[in-house]
Amino acid sequence: MWKEARMQPFVHKYGFKLLVTLMLAGMVVSVFFWINRSSTLPVIKQAPNFTLNKLDGHKFNMSDSNGKVRLVEFMFTSCPDICPLTTYNMVKLQEDLKKNNQWGDQVQFLSVTFDPVKDTPEVFQQYGDRMRMDYSGWTLLTGTEAETADVAKSFGVLVQKMPDGQFMHTVTSLFLIDGSGNIRKIFAMGEQMDNQEILQSIRQLTSSTSK
């Protein structure tokens, strides 16, 4: 009786603490797995396979670059604000990727113009030179106006040509594509770009590809 009387408070006291400890441990484990799941990049959909022209006139097919992580930008060189700011941020990403020897071999940037009539190969090249693009890992793509519009549409990018020759388009026109050709993340352009988030996402995909 004495033992039972002494044990009941003990079990009540320490059993409750043990229960609370186990519950807290379970919550920590749950949060850990939730963070891990949320940090992985889901497959949004298969990226459209398209063919456009490089500036040298040779054809570029999207599937030919499979095996690399790609960041695809839709833009036009006479854009007054969002496009040049986006390209400027991408150039900073380019320099970060060079530091880890990922540029070109593991990661490729693609810029597709909405305005191939004005963005002739010469104009597009001058834009790239001015923005300090490194062509060892950056490909500029063009075609007819109908072809580039079709590619943009296939990615879900809405484009409208205005009477003054400028273009209105959705600002979520920056696509991260893995080595298997899947769209894994879509980023905002211009001032809304978060380079750290983009860089982290790229490194997640390159690390999973190299395993």
C-alpha positions as CSV (number, residue, x, y, z in Angstrom):
1,M,0.0,0.0,0.0
2,W,2.8,2.4,0.9
3,K,4.6,1.6,-2.3
4,E,1.4,2.2,-4.3
5,A,0.8,5.4,-2.5
6,R,4.3,6.6,-3.1
7,M,4.4,5.5,-6.7
8,Q,1.1,7.2,-7.7
9,P,2.4,10.7,-7.1
10,F,5.7,9.7,-8.8
11,V,3.9,8.4,-11.9
12,H,1.6,11.3,-11.9
13,K,4.4,13.8,-11.6
14,Y,7.0,12.3,-13.9
15,G,4.6,10.6,-16.2
16,F,3.1,14.0,-17.1
17,K,6.5,15.5,-17.7
18,L,7.5,12.5,-19.9
19,L,4.3,12.9,-21.8
20,V,4.9,16.6,-22.4
21,T,8.5,15.9,-23.4
22,L,7.4,13.3,-25.9
23,M,4.8,15.7,-27.3
24,L,7.3,18.4,-27.7
25,A,9.8,16.0,-29.3
26,G,7.0,14.9,-31.7
27,M,6.3,18.5,-32.6
28,V,9.9,19.2,-33.3
29,V,10.2,16.2,-35.5
30,S,7.0,17.2,-37.3
31,V,8.3,20.8,-37.9
32,F,11.6,19.4,-39.1
33,F,9.9,17.2,-41.7
34,W,7.5,20.0,-42.7
35,I,10.4,22.3,-43.3
36,N,12.2,19.6,-45.3
37,R,9.1,19.0,-47.4
38,S,8.5,22.7,-48.0
39,S,12.1,23.4,-48.9
40,T,12.0,20.9,-51.8
41,L,10.9,22.3,-55.1
42,P,7.8,20.6,-56.5
43,V,7.4,19.8,-60.2
44,I,5.0,22.4,-61.5
45,K,4.8,20.9,-65.0
46,Q,6.9,19.8,-67.9
47,A,8.4,22.8,-69.6
48,P,7.4,23.2,-73.3
49,N,9.9,22.0,-75.8
50,F,10.5,24.7,-78.3
51,T,12.9,25.7,-81.1
52,L,14.1,29.2,-81.7
53,N,17.2,30.9,-83.3
54,K,20.4,31.8,-81.6
55,L,22.0,35.1,-82.6
56,D,24.4,33.3,-84.9
57,G,21.4,31.8,-86.8
58,H,21.8,28.3,-85.5
59,K,18.7,26.5,-84.1
60,F,18.3,26.0,-80.4
61,N,16.0,23.3,-79.1
62,M,15.1,23.4,-75.5
63,S,15.6,19.6,-75.0
64,D,19.2,19.9,-76.3
65,S,20.1,21.6,-73.0
66,N,18.6,18.9,-70.8
67,G,20.9,17.9,-68.0
68,K,21.5,21.6,-67.0
69,V,19.4,23.7,-64.7
70,R,18.0,26.6,-66.7
71,L,16.7,30.0,-65.9
72,V,14.4,31.3,-68.7
73,E,13.7,35.0,-69.1
74,F,11.1,36.5,-71.4
75,M,11.9,40.2,-72.2
76,F,12.6,42.8,-74.9
77,T,15.6,45.1,-75.1
78,S,13.6,48.4,-75.4
79,C,11.7,47.7,-72.2
80,P,12.2,50.8,-70.0
81,D,12.2,49.2,-66.5
82,I,11.4,45.6,-65.6
83,C,13.4,43.8,-68.2
84,P,16.8,45.6,-67.8
85,L,16.4,45.4,-64.0
86,T,15.7,41.7,-64.3
87,T,18.7,41.2,-66.6
88,Y,20.9,43.2,-64.1
89,N,19.8,40.9,-61.3
90,M,20.5,37.8,-63.5
91,V,24.0,39.1,-64.2
92,K,24.6,39.2,-60.4
93,L,23.4,35.6,-60.2
94,Q,25.7,34.8,-63.1
95,E,28.7,36.1,-61.0
96,D,27.6,34.1,-57.9
97,L,27.4,30.9,-60.0
98,K,30.8,31.5,-61.4
99,K,32.3,31.5,-57.9
100,N,31.1,27.9,-57.5
101,N,32.1,26.8,-61.0
102,Q,28.5,26.1,-61.9
103,W,28.2,28.6,-64.7
104,G,27.8,27.1,-68.1
105,D,28.4,23.5,-67.2
106,Q,25.6,23.1,-64.7
107,V,23.5,26.2,-65.1
108,Q,22.4,28.0,-68.3
109,F,20.4,31.2,-68.7
110,L,18.1,31.8,-71.6
111,S,16.7,35.1,-72.7
112,V,13.8,35.1,-75.2
113,T,12.8,38.4,-76.8
114,F,9.1,39.4,-77.3
115,D,10.2,41.8,-80.0
116,P,12.3,40.1,-82.6
117,V,11.5,42.9,-85.2
118,K,13.4,45.5,-83.2
119,D,15.7,43.1,-81.4
120,T,17.7,42.1,-84.4
121,P,20.8,39.9,-83.6
122,E,22.9,43.0,-83.6
123,V,20.7,44.9,-81.2
124,F,20.3,41.9,-79.0
125,Q,24.0,41.3,-78.9
126,Q,24.7,45.0,-78.0
127,Y,22.2,44.7,-75.2
128,G,23.9,41.6,-73.9
129,D,27.3,43.2,-74.1
130,R,26.1,46.3,-72.4
131,M,24.6,44.2,-69.5
132,R,27.8,42.2,-69.2
133,M,26.2,38.8,-70.1
134,D,28.7,35.9,-70.2
135,Y,27.8,33.9,-73.3
136,S,29.6,30.8,-72.1
137,G,26.4,30.1,-70.1
138,W,23.8,32.6,-71.5
139,T,22.0,32.1,-74.8
140,L,19.9,34.8,-76.4
141,L,17.0,33.5,-78.5
142,T,14.9,35.0,-81.2
143,G,12.6,34.0,-84.1
144,T,9.6,35.5,-85.9
145,E,7.2,37.6,-83.8
146,A,4.6,34.8,-84.0
147,E,7.2,32.1,-83.0
148,T,8.4,34.0,-79.9
149,A,4.8,34.8,-78.9
150,D,3.8,31.2,-79.2
151,V,6.7,30.1,-77.0
152,A,5.8,32.7,-74.4
153,K,2.1,31.6,-74.5
154,S,3.2,27.9,-74.1
155,F,4.9,29.0,-70.8
156,G,1.7,30.8,-69.7
157,V,3.2,34.3,-70.3
158,L,0.6,36.8,-71.4
159,V,2.0,39.3,-73.9
160,Q,0.2,42.2,-75.6
161,K,1.8,44.6,-78.1
162,M,0.8,48.2,-77.5
163,P,0.1,50.8,-80.2
164,D,3.4,52.6,-79.4
165,G,5.4,49.4,-80.1
166,Q,6.0,48.5,-76.5
167,F,4.8,45.3,-74.9
168,M,2.8,44.6,-71.8
169,H,3.4,41.2,-70.2
170,T,3.0,39.3,-67.0
171,V,5.8,40.0,-64.5
172,T,6.1,36.4,-63.5
173,S,8.1,35.6,-66.7
174,L,11.2,34.0,-65.1
175,F,11.1,30.2,-65.1
176,L,13.5,27.8,-63.3
177,I,13.7,24.5,-65.1
178,D,15.6,21.4,-63.9
179,G,17.8,19.1,-65.8
180,S,14.9,16.8,-66.8
181,G,12.9,19.7,-68.4
182,N,10.5,20.3,-65.5
183,I,9.4,23.7,-64.4
184,R,10.2,23.8,-60.7
185,K,9.6,27.5,-59.8
186,I,8.3,30.7,-61.4
187,F,9.8,34.0,-60.2
188,A,8.7,37.6,-60.4
189,M,10.8,40.0,-62.4
190,G,12.2,43.4,-61.7
191,E,12.1,44.9,-58.3
192,Q,10.2,41.9,-56.9
193,M,13.1,39.5,-57.7
194,D,14.8,37.9,-54.7
195,N,18.2,36.8,-55.8
196,Q,19.0,34.9,-52.7
197,E,15.8,32.8,-53.2
198,I,16.6,32.2,-56.8
199,L,20.2,31.2,-56.1
200,Q,19.2,28.9,-53.3
201,S,16.6,27.2,-55.6
202,I,19.2,26.8,-58.4
203,R,21.7,25.2,-55.9
204,Q,19.0,22.9,-54.7
205,L,18.5,21.6,-58.2
206,T,22.2,21.4,-59.1
207,S,22.9,19.4,-55.9
208,S,20.1,17.0,-56.6
209,T,21.2,16.6,-60.2
210,S,24.8,15.8,-59.2
211,K,23.7,13.0,-56.7
